[in-house]
Amino acid sequence: MKIVQKIVIIFCLVFLFFMGCSNPKMENVVSKEIPFELLEFFDGETSAWGLVVDRFGKLQRTFKVKLTGKRDNTKLLLKEYFTYNDGEKEYREWVITQTEPSSYEGISKDIIGFARGKKVGNTIRMVYDTTISIGENDIKVSFDDRFIKTDKKVVINRAEILKWGIKIADVTIFFSK
């Protein structure tokens, strides 16, 4: 009998762990009053500031980003210039295409395949796989990005970085026009 109880307890703990790792629904942060047109918002110059926090809550890095976007109908060429607190600089270029009124697809040399995005109200969720460097090693991870437009000039991005479905870090970025 004790073996069955232990199995049930272990099953319940594993179930609760995986439920805690599941992504919250987008409906939790949706506002219909603040329209969010991704290509329009990032057209032109944008400034951003952000931070990376590991899964234990420890601040790993801070950074600034200068973004330049050029819109062409349903496409946006977005150039990102990162400067990290340790002096490292990084450049990334995205081509983001609006595939349907509420759907997006993005490509960048850093990502594996495509980033896929869906808009609901003032929130856009984009998911994609990429490779990041940690020390001397490159590892494949998944990003689950949530962009929330809070007013006409501000978008907040919260991204979870996942490895094998387990969160290894959070990235928070504040975009300002």
C-alpha positions in Angstrom: 0.0 0.0 0.0 2.8 2.4 0.8 4.3 1.9 -2.6 1.0 3.0 -4.3 0.9 6.1 -2.1 4.5 7.0 -3.0 3.7 6.6 -6.7 0.6 8.8 -6.4 2.6 11.5 -4.5 5.4 11.5 -7.0 2.9 11.6 -9.9 1.1 14.6 -8.2 4.4 16.5 -7.7 5.6 15.9 -11.3 2.1 17.0 -12.6 2.3 20.2 -10.5 5.8 20.9 -11.7 4.8 20.6 -15.4 1.7 22.7 -14.8 3.8 25.4 -13.2 6.0 25.4 -16.4 3.1 25.9 -18.7 2.6 29.2 -20.4 -0.1 31.6 -19.3 -2.8 32.4 -21.8 -2.5 35.6 -23.8 -6.0 36.5 -22.7 -4.6 37.4 -19.3 -2.9 40.6 -20.6 -5.1 41.6 -23.5 -6.5 45.1 -23.9 -8.8 45.9 -26.8 -8.4 49.7 -26.2 -4.7 49.8 -27.1 -4.2 48.7 -30.7 -0.8 47.1 -31.4 0.4 47.0 -35.0 3.9 45.5 -34.7 5.2 46.7 -38.1 4.0 50.2 -37.5 5.4 50.4 -33.9 8.9 49.3 -34.9 9.0 51.4 -38.1 11.7 54.1 -37.6 13.9 54.6 -34.5 13.2 52.9 -31.2 15.2 52.7 -28.0 15.2 49.9 -25.5 16.6 48.8 -22.2 16.6 45.3 -20.8 17.9 42.7 -18.4 18.5 39.0 -18.2 17.6 37.1 -15.0 18.5 33.4 -14.6 16.0 30.8 -13.4 17.1 31.4 -9.8 16.3 35.1 -9.9 19.9 36.3 -10.2 20.5 39.2 -12.5 23.0 38.1 -15.2 23.2 41.1 -17.6 21.7 44.5 -18.5 21.8 46.0 -21.9 20.6 48.9 -24.2 19.3 48.5 -27.7 19.0 51.0 -30.6 16.6 49.7 -33.2 16.0 50.9 -36.7 13.0 49.6 -38.6 12.1 50.1 -42.3 8.6 49.1 -43.2 7.6 48.0 -46.7 3.9 47.1 -46.9 3.6 43.8 -45.0 7.3 43.5 -44.2 9.6 45.1 -41.7 13.4 45.1 -41.8 14.5 45.6 -38.2 18.1 46.2 -37.2 19.0 45.8 -33.5 22.3 47.2 -32.0 22.8 45.8 -28.5 25.3 47.1 -26.0 25.7 45.0 -22.8 26.9 46.2 -19.4 30.1 44.3 -19.8 31.0 46.1 -23.0 30.0 43.4 -25.4 28.2 44.5 -28.6 25.9 42.5 -30.7 24.0 43.1 -34.0 20.9 41.3 -35.1 18.8 41.8 -38.2 15.2 40.6 -38.5 12.8 40.4 -41.4 9.3 40.3 -40.0 6.3 39.6 -42.3 2.7 40.0 -41.5 1.2 36.8 -43.0 -2.4 37.5 -41.9 -4.1 40.4 -40.1 -3.1 38.9 -36.7 -0.2 36.6 -37.6 3.5 37.2 -38.1 6.6 35.3 -39.3 10.1 36.4 -38.6 13.6 35.3 -39.8 17.0 36.1 -38.6 20.4 34.5 -39.2 20.5 33.5 -35.4 17.2 31.6 -35.4 16.4 28.1 -36.4 13.6 28.0 -38.9 11.0 30.8 -38.4 9.7 32.8 -35.5 5.9 32.6 -35.5 3.8 35.2 -33.9 0.1 35.8 -33.1 -1.6 39.0 -32.0 -4.5 39.3 -29.6 -5.5 42.9 -28.7 -2.4 44.7 -27.4 -0.4 41.5 -27.0 1.8 39.6 -29.5 3.3 36.2 -28.7 6.3 35.0 -30.8 8.0 31.6 -30.4 11.2 30.4 -32.0 14.3 28.3 -31.5 17.8 29.8 -31.6 21.3 29.1 -30.4 22.9 31.1 -27.6 26.4 31.2 -26.3 27.0 30.4 -22.6 30.7 30.7 -21.8 32.5 28.6 -24.4 29.4 26.6 -25.4 26.6 27.2 -27.9 23.3 25.7 -26.9 20.0 25.4 -28.7 17.1 27.0 -26.8 13.5 28.1 -27.3 12.2 31.6 -26.8 8.6 32.4 -25.8 8.3 36.2 -26.3 5.3 38.2 -25.1 5.1 41.8 -26.4 2.6 44.0 -24.6 1.8 47.5 -25.8 1.0 49.6 -22.7 0.5 52.9 -24.4 1.2 54.8 -27.7 5.0 54.9 -27.1 5.8 51.9 -24.9 6.0 48.2 -25.5 7.2 45.8 -22.8 8.7 42.4 -23.9 8.9 39.5 -21.5 10.7 36.4 -22.9 11.2 33.0 -21.4 14.3 31.1 -22.5 13.6 27.4 -22.4 15.8 24.3 -22.7 13.9 21.0 -23.0 10.8 22.9 -22.0 12.3 24.1 -18.7 12.8 27.8 -18.1 16.5 28.7 -17.8 16.1 32.5 -17.9 13.9 35.5 -18.3 14.6 38.5 -20.5 12.7 41.7 -20.0 12.9 44.6 -22.5 11.3 48.1 -22.4 10.9 49.7 -25.9 10.2 53.4 -26.2 9.5 55.5 -29.2 
